[in-house]
Amino acid sequence: MSGGGMESVARPASSGGGTNGKHTRERCRYFQMPLHYPRYARADYEIMPEWKLDCLLKEYGLPISGDVEQKRKYAMGAFLWPH
């Protein structure tokens, strides 16, 4: 028994061999909801570098467009809860 659980359903089977680039492309085709909600404060988003915002938005299947300020506003709107 392999114990693959949900992971075996969410990811396509590898064709074997292949290069790391091919494996990366295969994984990027399918969205898999991350297990944890981001736990960043407003101050964290305000200083977060653009590459990290891109990774965060991509991880949650959200659009990665606009300049860094637009991405920050989008991330804060998506992940920060009003008090």
VOGUDREN-301992 format. One record per residue: residue in one letter; x, y, z of N, C-alpha, C, O in turn. Coordinates in Angstrom, 1 decimal. Each point is the difference from the previous one (the first is absolute). Layout:
REM residues N
{residu->a&n_xx->X&n_yy->Y&n_zz->Z&ca_xx->X&ca_yy->Y&ca_zz->Z&c_xx->X&c_yy->Y&c_zz->Z&o_xx->X&o_yy->Y&o_zz->Z} $
...
This chain:
REM residues 83
{residu->m&n_xx->0.9&n_yy->-1.2&n_zz->0.0&ca_xx->-0.9&ca_yy->1.2&ca_zz->0.0&c_xx->0.9&c_yy->1.2&c_zz->0.0&o_xx->0.9&o_yy->0.1&o_zz->0.8} $
{residu->s&n_xx->-1.2&n_yy->0.9&n_zz->-1.7&ca_xx->0.9&ca_yy->1.1&ca_zz->-0.1&c_xx->-0.3&c_yy->1.2&c_zz->0.9&o_xx->0.9&o_yy->0.8&o_zz->0.3} $
{residu->g&n_xx->-2.2&n_yy->-0.7&n_zz->0.2&ca_xx->-0.3&ca_yy->1.1&ca_zz->0.9&c_xx->0.0&c_yy->1.4&c_zz->-0.7&o_xx->0.2&o_yy->1.0&o_zz->0.6} $
{residu->g&n_xx->-0.5&n_yy->-1.0&n_zz->-1.9&ca_xx->0.0&ca_yy->1.3&ca_zz->-0.8&c_xx->-1.1&c_yy->0.9&c_zz->0.4&o_xx->0.2&o_yy->1.2&o_zz->-0.2} $
{residu->g&n_xx->-1.3&n_yy->-1.6&n_zz->0.7&ca_xx->-1.1&ca_yy->0.8&ca_zz->0.3&c_xx->-0.5&c_yy->0.9&c_zz->-1.1&o_xx->0.0&o_yy->-0.4&o_zz->-1.2} $
{residu->m&n_xx->-0.4&n_yy->1.6&n_zz->1.5&ca_xx->-0.5&ca_yy->1.0&ca_zz->-1.0&c_xx->1.0&c_yy->0.4&c_zz->-1.0&o_xx->-0.3&o_yy->0.3&o_zz->-1.1} $
{residu->e&n_xx->1.6&n_yy->-0.3&n_zz->1.5&ca_xx->1.0&ca_yy->0.4&ca_zz->-0.9&c_xx->0.0&c_yy->-0.8&c_zz->-1.3&o_xx->0.3&o_yy->0.6&o_zz->-1.1} $
{residu->s&n_xx->-0.6&n_yy->-1.9&n_zz->1.2&ca_xx->0.0&ca_yy->-0.8&ca_zz->-1.2&c_xx->-1.1&c_yy->0.4&c_zz->-1.0&o_xx->0.1&o_yy->-0.3&o_zz->-1.2} $
{residu->v&n_xx->-1.2&n_yy->0.9&n_zz->1.7&ca_xx->-1.1&ca_yy->0.4&ca_zz->-0.8&c_xx->0.3&c_yy->1.4&c_zz->-0.6&o_xx->-0.3&o_yy->0.3&o_zz->-1.2} $
{residu->a&n_xx->1.0&n_yy->0.6&n_zz->1.9&ca_xx->0.2&ca_yy->1.4&ca_zz->-0.4&c_xx->1.1&c_yy->0.1&c_zz->-1.0&o_xx->0.0&o_yy->1.0&o_zz->-0.8} $
{residu->r&n_xx->1.0&n_yy->-1.8&n_zz->0.8&ca_xx->1.1&ca_yy->0.1&ca_zz->-0.9&c_xx->0.0&c_yy->-1.0&c_zz->-1.1&o_xx->-0.4&o_yy->-1.2&o_zz->0.2} $
{residu->p&n_xx->0.7&n_yy->1.6&n_zz->-1.4&ca_xx->0.1&ca_yy->-1.0&ca_zz->-1.1&c_xx->1.1&c_yy->-1.0&c_zz->0.2&o_xx->1.0&o_yy->0.4&o_zz->0.6} $
{residu->a&n_xx->-1.1&n_yy->-1.6&n_zz->-1.1&ca_xx->1.0&ca_yy->-0.9&ca_zz->0.1&c_xx->1.2&c_yy->0.4&c_zz->-0.9&o_xx->-0.2&o_yy->0.5&o_zz->-1.1} $
{residu->s&n_xx->1.4&n_yy->-0.7&n_zz->1.6&ca_xx->1.2&ca_yy->0.4&ca_zz->-0.7&c_xx->0.3&c_yy->-1.0&c_zz->-1.1&o_xx->-0.3&o_yy->-1.2&o_zz->0.1} $
{residu->s&n_xx->0.8&n_yy->1.6&n_zz->-1.3&ca_xx->0.2&ca_yy->-0.9&ca_zz->-1.1&c_xx->1.4&c_yy->-0.6&c_zz->0.2&o_xx->0.4&o_yy->-0.8&o_zz->-0.9} $
{residu->g&n_xx->0.2&n_yy->1.0&n_zz->2.0&ca_xx->1.3&ca_yy->-0.6&ca_zz->0.2&c_xx->1.1&c_yy->0.7&c_zz->-0.6&o_xx->-0.2&o_yy->0.7&o_zz->-1.0} $
{residu->g&n_xx->1.4&n_yy->-0.8&n_zz->1.5&ca_xx->1.2&ca_yy->0.6&ca_zz->-0.6&c_xx->-0.2&c_yy->1.5&c_zz->0.0&o_xx->0.0&o_yy->0.6&o_zz->1.1} $
{residu->g&n_xx->-0.1&n_yy->0.0&n_zz->-2.2&ca_xx->-0.3&ca_yy->1.5&ca_zz->-0.1&c_xx->1.0&c_yy->0.9&c_zz->0.7&o_xx->0.8&o_yy->-0.5&o_zz->0.9} $
{residu->t&n_xx->-0.8&n_yy->1.7&n_zz->-1.3&ca_xx->0.9&ca_yy->1.0&ca_zz->0.7&c_xx->-0.8&c_yy->0.7&c_zz->1.1&o_xx->-1.2&o_yy->-0.1&o_zz->0.0} $
{residu->n&n_xx->2.0&n_yy->0.8&n_zz->0.8&ca_xx->-0.6&ca_yy->0.8&ca_zz->1.0&c_xx->-1.0&c_yy->1.0&c_zz->-0.5&o_xx->-1.0&o_yy->0.3&o_zz->0.6} $
{residu->g&n_xx->1.3&n_yy->0.3&n_zz->-1.8&ca_xx->-0.8&ca_yy->1.0&ca_zz->-0.6&c_xx->-1.4&c_yy->-0.6&c_zz->-0.4&o_xx->-1.0&o_yy->0.7&o_zz->0.2} $
{residu->k&n_xx->1.1&n_yy->-1.9&n_zz->-0.7&ca_xx->-1.3&ca_yy->-0.6&ca_zz->-0.4&c_xx->-0.8&c_yy->-0.3&c_zz->1.2&o_xx->-1.3&o_yy->0.3&o_zz->0.0} $
{residu->h&n_xx->1.9&n_yy->-0.7&n_zz->1.1&ca_xx->-0.7&ca_yy->-0.3&ca_zz->1.2&c_xx->-0.7&c_yy->1.3&c_zz->0.6&o_xx->-1.1&o_yy->0.0&o_zz->0.4} $
{residu->t&n_xx->1.9&n_yy->1.1&n_zz->-0.5&ca_xx->-0.6&ca_yy->1.3&ca_zz->0.5&c_xx->-1.1&c_yy->0.4&c_zz->-0.9&o_xx->-1.0&o_yy->0.5&o_zz->0.6} $
{residu->r&n_xx->1.0&n_yy->-0.6&n_zz->-1.9&ca_xx->-1.1&ca_yy->0.3&ca_zz->-0.9&c_xx->-1.2&c_yy->-0.8&c_zz->0.4&o_xx->-1.1&o_yy->0.5&o_zz->0.0} $
{residu->e&n_xx->1.3&n_yy->-1.8&n_zz->0.2&ca_xx->-1.2&ca_yy->-0.8&ca_zz->0.3&c_xx->-0.6&c_yy->0.4&c_zz->1.3&o_xx->-1.3&o_yy->0.0&o_zz->0.1} $
{residu->r&n_xx->2.0&n_yy->0.3&n_zz->0.9&ca_xx->-0.5&ca_yy->0.4&ca_zz->1.3&c_xx->-0.7&c_yy->1.4&c_zz->-0.1&o_xx->-1.0&o_yy->0.2&o_zz->0.7} $
{residu->c&n_xx->1.4&n_yy->0.7&n_zz->-1.6&ca_xx->-0.6&ca_yy->1.3&ca_zz->-0.1&c_xx->-1.3&c_yy->0.0&c_zz->-0.8&o_xx->-0.8&o_yy->0.9&o_zz->0.1} $
{residu->r&n_xx->0.5&n_yy->-2.0&n_zz->-0.7&ca_xx->-1.3&ca_yy->-0.1&ca_zz->-0.8&c_xx->-1.2&c_yy->-0.2&c_zz->0.9&o_xx->-1.1&o_yy->0.3&o_zz->-0.4} $
{residu->y&n_xx->1.3&n_yy->-0.9&n_zz->1.6&ca_xx->-1.1&ca_yy->-0.3&ca_zz->0.8&c_xx->0.0&c_yy->0.7&c_zz->1.3&o_xx->1.1&o_yy->0.1&o_zz->0.7} $
{residu->f&n_xx->-2.2&n_yy->0.5&n_zz->-0.3&ca_xx->-0.1&ca_yy->0.8&ca_zz->1.2&c_xx->-0.3&c_yy->-1.0&c_zz->1.2&o_xx->-0.9&o_yy->-0.8&o_zz->-0.1} $
{residu->q&n_xx->1.7&n_yy->0.9&n_zz->1.2&ca_xx->-0.3&ca_yy->-0.7&ca_zz->1.2&c_xx->0.0&c_yy->0.9&c_zz->1.1&o_xx->1.0&o_yy->0.7&o_zz->0.3} $
{residu->m&n_xx->-2.1&n_yy->-0.6&n_zz->0.4&ca_xx->-0.2&ca_yy->1.0&ca_zz->1.1&c_xx->1.0&c_yy->-0.3&c_zz->1.1&o_xx->0.1&o_yy->-1.1&o_zz->0.5} $
{residu->p&n_xx->0.7&n_yy->2.2&n_zz->-0.1&ca_xx->0.9&ca_yy->-0.2&ca_zz->1.1&c_xx->-0.7&c_yy->-0.4&c_zz->1.3&o_xx->-1.2&o_yy->0.4&o_zz->0.1} $
{residu->l&n_xx->1.9&n_yy->-1.0&n_zz->0.8&ca_xx->-0.6&ca_yy->-0.5&ca_zz->1.2&c_xx->-0.2&c_yy->1.1&c_zz->1.0&o_xx->-0.9&o_yy->0.0&o_zz->0.8} $
{residu->h&n_xx->1.7&n_yy->1.1&n_zz->-0.8&ca_xx->0.0&ca_yy->1.0&ca_zz->1.0&c_xx->-0.4&c_yy->1.4&c_zz->-0.7&o_xx->0.5&o_yy->0.3&o_zz->-1.1} $
{residu->y&n_xx->-1.2&n_yy->0.5&n_zz->1.9&ca_xx->-0.3&ca_yy->1.3&ca_zz->-0.4&c_xx->1.2&c_yy->0.9&c_zz->0.3&o_xx->0.6&o_yy->-0.2&o_zz->1.1} $
{residu->p&n_xx->-0.3&n_yy->1.1&n_zz->-1.9&ca_xx->1.2&ca_yy->0.9&ca_zz->0.3&c_xx->-0.2&c_yy->0.7&c_zz->1.3&o_xx->-1.1&o_yy->0.6&o_zz->0.2} $
{residu->r&n_xx->2.1&n_yy->-0.5&n_zz->0.6&ca_xx->-0.1&ca_yy->0.7&ca_zz->1.3&c_xx->0.9&c_yy->1.2&c_zz->0.0&o_xx->0.9&o_yy->0.1&o_zz->0.9} $
{residu->y&n_xx->-1.1&n_yy->0.8&n_zz->-1.8&ca_xx->0.8&ca_yy->1.2&ca_zz->-0.1&c_xx->-0.8&c_yy->1.2&c_zz->0.5&o_xx->-1.2&o_yy->0.0&o_zz->-0.2} $
{residu->a&n_xx->1.8&n_yy->1.0&n_zz->0.9&ca_xx->-0.6&ca_yy->1.2&ca_zz->0.4&c_xx->0.0&c_yy->1.0&c_zz->-1.1&o_xx->0.8&o_yy->-0.1&o_zz->-1.0} $
{residu->r&n_xx->-1.5&n_yy->1.2&n_zz->1.1&ca_xx->0.0&ca_yy->1.1&ca_zz->-1.0&c_xx->1.4&c_yy->0.5&c_zz->-0.2&o_xx->0.4&o_yy->0.2&o_zz->-1.1} $
{residu->a&n_xx->0.4&n_yy->-0.1&n_zz->2.2&ca_xx->1.3&ca_yy->0.5&ca_zz->-0.1&c_xx->0.9&c_yy->-0.9&c_zz->-0.8&o_xx->0.9&o_yy->0.4&o_zz->-0.7} $
{residu->d&n_xx->-1.1&n_yy->-1.7&n_zz->0.8&ca_xx->0.7&ca_yy->-1.0&ca_zz->-0.8&c_xx->-0.2&c_yy->0.2&c_zz->-1.5&o_xx->0.9&o_yy->0.0&o_zz->-0.8} $
{residu->y&n_xx->-2.2&n_yy->0.2&n_zz->0.4&ca_xx->-0.3&ca_yy->0.2&ca_zz->-1.4&c_xx->0.6&c_yy->1.3&c_zz->-0.5&o_xx->0.4&o_yy->0.1&o_zz->-1.2} $
{residu->e&n_xx->-0.4&n_yy->0.9&n_zz->2.0&ca_xx->0.5&ca_yy->1.3&ca_zz->-0.4&c_xx->1.5&c_yy->0.0&c_zz->-0.3&o_xx->0.4&o_yy->0.9&o_zz->-0.8} $
{residu->i&n_xx->0.4&n_yy->-1.8&n_zz->1.3&ca_xx->1.4&ca_yy->-0.1&ca_zz->-0.3&c_xx->0.4&c_yy->-1.2&c_zz->-0.7&o_xx->1.2&o_yy->-0.2&o_zz->-0.4} $
{residu->m&n_xx->-2.2&n_yy->-0.6&n_zz->0.0&ca_xx->0.3&ca_yy->-1.3&ca_zz->-0.7&c_xx->0.5&c_yy->0.3&c_zz->-1.4&o_xx->-0.6&o_yy->0.8&o_zz->-0.7} $
{residu->p&n_xx->1.7&n_yy->-1.5&n_zz->0.4&ca_xx->0.6&ca_yy->0.2&ca_zz->-1.4&c_xx->-1.0&c_yy->-0.5&c_zz->-1.1&o_xx->-0.8&o_yy->-0.9&o_zz->0.3} $
{residu->e&n_xx->0.9&n_yy->1.4&n_zz->-1.5&ca_xx->-0.9&ca_yy->-0.4&ca_zz->-1.0&c_xx->0.1&c_yy->-1.5&c_zz->-0.3&o_xx->-1.1&o_yy->-0.6&o_zz->-0.3} $
{residu->w&n_xx->2.2&n_yy->0.0&n_zz->0.3&ca_xx->0.2&ca_yy->-1.4&ca_zz->-0.3&c_xx->-0.8&c_yy->-0.9&c_zz->1.0&o_xx->-0.6&o_yy->-1.0&o_zz->-0.4} $
{residu->k&n_xx->0.6&n_yy->1.5&n_zz->1.7&ca_xx->-0.7&ca_yy->-0.8&ca_zz->1.0&c_xx->-1.5&c_yy->0.2&c_zz->-0.2&o_xx->-0.8&o_yy->-1.0&o_zz->0.2} $
{residu->l&n_xx->0.3&n_yy->2.2&n_zz->-0.5&ca_xx->-1.4&ca_yy->0.2&ca_zz->-0.3&c_xx->-0.4&c_yy->-0.9&c_zz->-1.2&o_xx->-1.1&o_yy->-0.6&o_zz->0.1} $
{residu->d&n_xx->1.9&n_yy->0.5&n_zz->-1.1&ca_xx->-0.3&ca_yy->-0.8&ca_zz->-1.2&c_xx->-0.2&c_yy->-1.5&c_zz->0.4&o_xx->-0.9&o_yy->-0.6&o_zz->-0.4} $
{residu->c&n_xx->1.9&n_yy->0.2&n_zz->1.2&ca_xx->-0.1&ca_yy->-1.4&ca_zz->0.5&c_xx->-1.2&c_yy->-0.3&c_zz->0.8&o_xx->-0.7&o_yy->-1.0&o_zz->-0.2} $
{residu->l&n_xx->0.3&n_yy->1.9&n_zz->1.1&ca_xx->-1.1&ca_yy->-0.1&ca_zz->0.9&c_xx->-1.3&c_yy->-0.1&c_zz->-0.9&o_xx->-0.9&o_yy->-0.8&o_zz->0.2} $
{residu->l&n_xx->0.8&n_yy->1.8&n_zz->-1.1&ca_xx->-1.3&ca_yy->0.0&ca_zz->-0.8&c_xx->-0.1&c_yy->-1.2&c_zz->-0.9&o_xx->-1.0&o_yy->-0.6&o_zz->-0.1} $
{residu->k&n_xx->2.1&n_yy->0.2&n_zz->-0.5&ca_xx->0.0&ca_yy->-1.2&ca_zz->-0.8&c_xx->-0.3&c_yy->-1.2&c_zz->0.8&o_xx->-0.8&o_yy->-0.9&o_zz->-0.5} $
{residu->e&n_xx->1.3&n_yy->0.8&n_zz->1.7&ca_xx->-0.3&ca_yy->-1.2&ca_zz->0.8&c_xx->-1.5&c_yy->-0.2&c_zz->0.3&o_xx->-0.5&o_yy->-1.1&o_zz->0.1} $
{residu->y&n_xx->-0.2&n_yy->2.2&n_zz->0.0&ca_xx->-1.4&ca_yy->0.0&ca_zz->0.2&c_xx->-0.9&c_yy->0.1&c_zz->-1.2&o_xx->-1.2&o_yy->0.1&o_zz->0.1} $
{residu->g&n_xx->1.9&n_yy->-0.2&n_zz->-1.3&ca_xx->-0.8&ca_yy->0.1&ca_zz->-1.2&c_xx->-0.6&c_yy->1.3&c_zz->-0.4&o_xx->-0.9&o_yy->0.1&o_zz->-0.7} $
{residu->l&n_xx->1.5&n_yy->1.0&n_zz->1.3&ca_xx->-0.5&ca_yy->1.3&ca_zz->-0.3&c_xx->0.8&c_yy->0.7&c_zz->-1.1&o_xx->1.2&o_yy->-0.4&o_zz->-0.3} $
{residu->p&n_xx->-1.8&n_yy->1.4&n_zz->-0.3&ca_xx->0.7&ca_yy->0.7&ca_zz->-1.2&c_xx->1.3&c_yy->0.7&c_zz->0.5&o_xx->0.0&o_yy->0.6&o_zz->1.1} $
{residu->i&n_xx->1.0&n_yy->-0.7&n_zz->-2.0&ca_xx->1.3&ca_yy->0.7&ca_zz->0.3&c_xx->0.1&c_yy->1.1&c_zz->-1.1&o_xx->0.7&o_yy->-0.3&o_zz->-1.0} $
{residu->s&n_xx->-1.3&n_yy->1.4&n_zz->1.2&ca_xx->0.1&ca_yy->1.0&ca_zz->-1.1&c_xx->0.0&c_yy->1.4&c_zz->0.7&o_xx->-0.3&o_yy->0.1&o_zz->1.2} $
{residu->g&n_xx->0.8&n_yy->0.9&n_zz->-1.9&ca_xx->0.2&ca_yy->1.3&ca_zz->0.5&c_xx->1.3&c_yy->0.3&c_zz->0.6&o_xx->0.9&o_yy->-0.9&o_zz->0.0} $
{residu->d&n_xx->-0.7&n_yy->2.1&n_zz->0.5&ca_xx->1.3&ca_yy->0.3&ca_zz->0.7&c_xx->0.0&c_yy->-0.5&c_zz->1.4&o_xx->-1.0&o_yy->-0.5&o_zz->0.5} $
{residu->v&n_xx->2.1&n_yy->0.7&n_zz->0.2&ca_xx->0.1&ca_yy->-0.6&ca_zz->1.3&c_xx->-1.0&c_yy->0.6&c_zz->1.0&o_xx->-0.5&o_yy->-0.7&o_zz->0.9} $
{residu->e&n_xx->0.1&n_yy->2.0&n_zz->-1.0&ca_xx->-1.0&ca_yy->0.6&ca_zz->0.9&c_xx->-1.3&c_yy->-0.6&c_zz->-0.3&o_xx->-0.8&o_yy->-0.3&o_zz->1.0} $
{residu->q&n_xx->0.4&n_yy->0.0&n_zz->-2.2&ca_xx->-1.3&ca_yy->-0.7&ca_zz->-0.3&c_xx->0.0&c_yy->-1.4&c_zz->0.6&o_xx->-1.0&o_yy->-0.4&o_zz->0.5} $
{residu->k&n_xx->2.1&n_yy->-0.3&n_zz->-0.6&ca_xx->0.1&ca_yy->-1.3&ca_zz->0.5&c_xx->-0.1&c_yy->0.0&c_zz->1.5&o_xx->-0.7&o_yy->-0.9&o_zz->0.6} $
{residu->r&n_xx->1.3&n_yy->1.9&n_zz->0.1&ca_xx->-0.1&ca_yy->0.1&ca_zz->1.4&c_xx->-1.4&c_yy->0.3&c_zz->0.5&o_xx->-0.5&o_yy->-0.7&o_zz->0.9} $
{residu->k&n_xx->-0.2&n_yy->1.6&n_zz->-1.6&ca_xx->-1.4&ca_yy->0.3&ca_zz->0.3&c_xx->-0.9&c_yy->-1.2&c_zz->-0.2&o_xx->-0.9&o_yy->-0.3&o_zz->0.8} $
{residu->y&n_xx->1.2&n_yy->-0.5&n_zz->-1.9&ca_xx->-0.8&ca_yy->-1.2&ca_zz->-0.3&c_xx->0.2&c_yy->-1.0&c_zz->1.1&o_xx->-1.0&o_yy->-0.6&o_zz->0.5} $
{residu->a&n_xx->2.3&n_yy->0.4&n_zz->-0.1&ca_xx->0.3&ca_yy->-1.0&ca_zz->1.0&c_xx->-0.7&c_yy->0.3&c_zz->1.3&o_xx->-0.5&o_yy->-0.8&o_zz->0.7} $
{residu->m&n_xx->0.6&n_yy->2.1&n_zz->-0.3&ca_xx->-0.6&ca_yy->0.4&ca_zz->1.3&c_xx->-1.5&c_yy->-0.1&c_zz->0.0&o_xx->-0.6&o_yy->-0.4&o_zz->1.0} $
{residu->g&n_xx->0.0&n_yy->0.7&n_zz->-2.2&ca_xx->-1.4&ca_yy->-0.2&ca_zz->-0.1&c_xx->-0.5&c_yy->-1.4&c_zz->0.1&o_xx->-1.0&o_yy->-0.3&o_zz->0.5} $
{residu->a&n_xx->1.9&n_yy->-0.6&n_zz->-1.1&ca_xx->-0.4&ca_yy->-1.4&ca_zz->0.0&c_xx->0.3&c_yy->-0.7&c_zz->1.3&o_xx->-0.7&o_yy->-0.9&o_zz->0.4} $
{residu->f&n_xx->1.8&n_yy->1.3&n_zz->0.3&ca_xx->0.4&ca_yy->-0.8&ca_zz->1.2&c_xx->-0.2&c_yy->0.7&c_zz->1.3&o_xx->0.0&o_yy->-0.7&o_zz->1.0} $
{residu->l&n_xx->-0.2&n_yy->2.0&n_zz->-0.9&ca_xx->-0.2&ca_yy->0.6&ca_zz->1.3&c_xx->-1.4&c_yy->0.1&c_zz->0.3&o_xx->-0.8&o_yy->0.4&o_zz->-0.9} $
{residu->w&n_xx->0.4&n_yy->-0.7&n_zz->2.1&ca_xx->-1.4&ca_yy->0.1&ca_zz->0.4&c_xx->-0.2&c_yy->1.2&c_zz->0.8&o_xx->0.8&o_yy->0.4&o_zz->0.9} $
{residu->p&n_xx->-1.9&n_yy->0.4&n_zz->-1.1&ca_xx->-0.2&ca_yy->1.2&ca_zz->0.7&c_xx->-0.3&c_yy->-0.4&c_zz->1.5&o_xx->-0.6&o_yy->-1.0&o_zz->0.3} $
{residu->h&n_xx->1.0&n_yy->1.9&n_zz->0.6&ca_xx->-0.2&ca_yy->-0.2&ca_zz->1.4&c_xx->-1.5&c_yy->0.3&c_zz->0.4&o_xx->-0.3&o_yy->-0.2&o_zz->1.2} $
